[in-house]
Structure formats: structure tokens, C-alpha cells
Amino acid sequence: MQSDQPLVSLDTEGTRVTAHVSDPPPRFAAASVEQKHGYGHVTAPLRERGLECTVEYGLSDYIVRVGLPDGSSLIISPPQEPSTERAPGHPESWLVTRGHPDDAAVHEVIYDSEPDGPRAQHGGSVPSLLAAIDSRLDQLSVTPRAGTATPRASAARVLSPTTQRTKPAPQPAASAMRPALPPVRPSSSPGR
């Protein structure tokens, strides 16, 4: 994962240390591919979890490859055959698989909203796609987004039509919470 921090190199000569600071490498390459092909709305939430994402050309459309901490990766793909005329990054359905290059036993379908898939009713819905991915990433103990509720809880609130919001119980007044202090007694020692 590239950093936005400047690059620092150190030269030592005897007891003298000189630091050379240079600008970070440009990040426009990955971002421009995602903007050009319309996948920023898919990759941004995954990057917020600290994951590295690349957009690559698949069989007939672009796909998103997401590297996971355990060495496996997710492939987030719109339908590849036949190609469609839909806007890039907004297909009629999604297929998400997880695999590992060194372990054939790690192969699973995480999300399938293709016409005959178990989540066909969601079609090309990106919130449904991301909720399913977040749920699986939680199970794999991938770091959640900073400053948010767990992604699973957030996704459940978004997807559930019956979610109820409750207000916290009112707190008692401050005087009711303050313990009573014992009465002040005059000191029995002279001069105090």
C-alpha cells in the first residue's frame, strides 16, 4: 500500500547524520483507473479497511482485486460474458469470490447477485454488495473502518427494514447522583 508520507533517506558520515526528504510517489495511477472505469465507490470503502485494491481488465469488463492479510484475495466482478452496455462500475449484477494462490482449498463464493444466483433480487446494488463483503471481512478478522461501528452492525442497520432507533434513558439530575457529604466538624487541634 502506498503512503502519502514523504520519503526520507539518511546519510551518515562519522557522527553526522543528514536526512534527505523527497515528495511521496504520485498516487494518481490507481485512482485514475478507478475513476475512468467507475469503481471508486467499490474500492474506497475497502481501502478504508486498510486493504489494497486494484482494478484490472477481466474477460470482457473490469474487475476489482482485493488483497487480504492472509494472502488470499477477493475478486469483485460484474458479469464477464457477454459484455453489457451498462455504465462502468454499475453492472446489473455482481459476483465476489475469494481464493488463495497457494491453497486451492480456499475458494468460496461470497456474493452472487447474477440472475440465477442466491442474491439475484439485489442485482447491481452496491450497498448489498458491500454489506456482504464487510460481513465476510469481519469473519476473517480484517481491521474495520476507523471511527465507525462494526461494518456488520452498520450494514445490518442499512439493510434491515425493521431497524428501530431508541433514545438512551434519561440520566438523573446531577444532585441526585452526588453522594451526601458528612457535616463539617471543627478541628480538635488548636491552630489548624
C-alpha positions in Angstrom: 0.0 0.0 0.0 1.4 3.4 -1.0 1.8 6.1 1.6 1.2 9.8 1.3 4.1 10.4 3.6 7.3 11.9 2.2 10.3 9.6 1.6 13.2 10.0 4.0 16.7 8.8 3.4 19.6 9.1 5.9 23.3 9.6 5.2 25.8 9.1 8.0 29.3 10.4 8.0 31.1 9.8 11.3 28.8 11.2 13.9 27.0 13.5 11.5 23.6 12.3 10.1 21.9 14.1 7.2 18.3 13.5 6.3 17.0 13.9 2.7 13.3 14.4 2.3 11.5 13.9 -1.0 7.9 14.0 -2.1 5.9 10.8 -2.0 5.4 8.9 -5.3 2.3 10.0 -7.1 -0.9 8.1 -6.4 -2.8 9.1 -9.5 -2.3 5.9 -11.4 -4.6 3.6 -9.4 -7.1 6.4 -8.7 -7.3 7.4 -12.3 -8.0 3.8 -13.4 -10.8 3.6 -10.9 -12.3 7.0 -11.9 -12.0 6.2 -15.6 -13.7 2.8 -15.1 -16.2 3.7 -12.4 -15.1 1.6 -9.4 -14.1 4.2 -6.8 -17.5 3.6 -5.0 -16.5 0.0 -4.5 -12.8 0.4 -3.7 -12.9 3.4 -1.4 -14.8 1.5 1.5 -12.4 -1.4 1.2 -9.4 0.9 1.3 -10.8 2.4 4.5 -10.3 -1.0 6.0 -6.7 -0.9 5.0 -7.0 -3.2 2.0 -5.1 -2.8 -1.2 -7.3 -2.8 -4.3 -6.5 -2.9 -8.0 -8.8 -2.5 -11.0 -7.8 -4.8 -13.8 -9.3 -5.9 -17.1 -11.1 -9.3 -16.9 -12.6 -11.3 -19.8 -14.8 -8.5 -21.1 -15.1 -5.9 -18.3 -13.0 -4.5 -15.5 -12.8 -6.4 -12.1 -11.6 -5.4 -8.7 -8.9 -7.5 -7.0 -8.6 -7.0 -3.2 -5.6 -8.4 -1.3 -6.4 -9.8 2.1 -4.0 -10.0 5.1 -3.9 -13.8 5.0 -2.6 -13.9 1.4 -5.9 -14.7 -0.2 -7.8 -12.2 -2.4 -11.2 -11.2 -3.4 -12.3 -10.8 -7.0 -15.3 -8.5 -7.3 -16.6 -8.9 -10.8 -19.5 -7.7 -12.9 -20.8 -10.3 -15.4 -17.9 -11.1 -17.8 -19.8 -12.8 -20.7 -21.5 -11.4 -22.6 -20.3 -7.8 -22.1 -23.0 -5.2 -21.4 -23.7 -1.6 -22.3 -24.2 -0.5 -18.7 -22.2 2.3 -17.1 -18.8 1.1 -15.9 -18.9 0.1 -12.2 -22.7 -0.2 -12.3 -23.5 -3.6 -13.7 -26.7 -5.5 -13.5 -25.2 -8.0 -11.0 -22.0 -8.9 -9.1 -20.0 -12.0 -8.3 -17.5 -11.9 -5.4 -15.1 -14.9 -4.9 -12.2 -15.5 -2.5 -9.2 -17.6 -3.4 -5.6 -18.2 -2.4 -2.8 -18.6 -5.0 -1.1 -21.3 -2.8 -4.1 -23.1 -1.3 -6.8 -24.4 -3.6 -8.9 -25.3 -0.6 -9.5 -21.6 -0.1 -12.2 -21.0 -2.7 -15.6 -19.6 -1.9 -18.3 -17.5 -3.4 -19.0 -14.6 -1.0 -21.7 -12.8 -3.0 -23.7 -13.7 -6.2 -26.4 -11.5 -7.5 -26.3 -12.8 -11.0 -29.7 -13.7 -12.5 -29.6 -17.3 -11.2 -27.6 -16.5 -8.0 -28.9 -16.7 -4.4 -29.0 -12.9 -4.2 -30.4 -12.2 -7.6 -33.0 -9.9 -6.1 -30.3 -7.4 -5.3 -29.0 -7.1 -8.8 -26.3 -4.5 -9.1 -26.9 -3.0 -5.7 -23.6 -1.7 -4.3 -24.8 -1.3 -0.7 -25.9 -5.0 -0.7 -22.6 -6.0 -2.3 -20.5 -4.1 0.3 -22.6 -5.3 3.2 -21.9 -8.9 2.2 -18.2 -8.2 1.7 -18.0 -6.4 5.1 -19.7 -9.3 6.8 -17.2 -11.8 5.4 -14.2 -9.5 6.2 -15.5 -9.2 9.8 -15.5 -13.0 10.0 -11.9 -13.1 8.7 -10.9 -10.5 11.4 -9.9 -7.8 8.8 -9.5 -4.4 10.5 -12.8 -2.4 10.5 -13.0 1.1 9.2 -11.7 3.7 11.7 -14.3 5.6 13.6 -17.3 3.5 12.7 -19.5 0.9 14.3 -18.6 -2.5 13.2 -19.3 -2.8 9.5 -21.6 -5.8 10.1 -23.7 -3.7 12.5 -23.8 -0.7 10.2 -24.8 -2.9 7.2 -27.5 -4.6 9.2 -29.0 -1.2 10.1 -28.9 -0.1 6.5 -30.4 -3.4 5.1 -33.0 -4.1 7.8 -36.4 -2.5 7.2 -37.4 -3.1 10.8 -34.4 -1.4 12.4 -35.6 0.6 15.4 -33.7 3.5 16.8 -34.0 4.1 20.5 -33.1 7.0 22.6 -30.8 6.5 25.6 -32.6 6.5 29.0 -32.6 9.9 30.6 -29.9 10.4 33.2 -30.8 11.5 36.8 -30.1 15.1 37.7 -26.5 15.8 38.9 -27.6 16.4 42.5 -29.3 13.0 42.7 -26.1 11.3 41.6 -23.8 13.2 44.1 -23.3 11.4 47.4 -24.1 13.3 50.5 -21.1 14.6 52.3 -20.7 14.3 56.1 -21.2 17.5 58.1 -18.1 19.6 58.7 -16.7 19.3 62.2 -14.4 21.8 63.8 -10.9 20.6 64.2 -10.0 19.5 67.8 -6.3 20.5 67.3 -5.6 24.1 68.1 -4.0 26.1 65.3 -5.4 24.1 62.5 
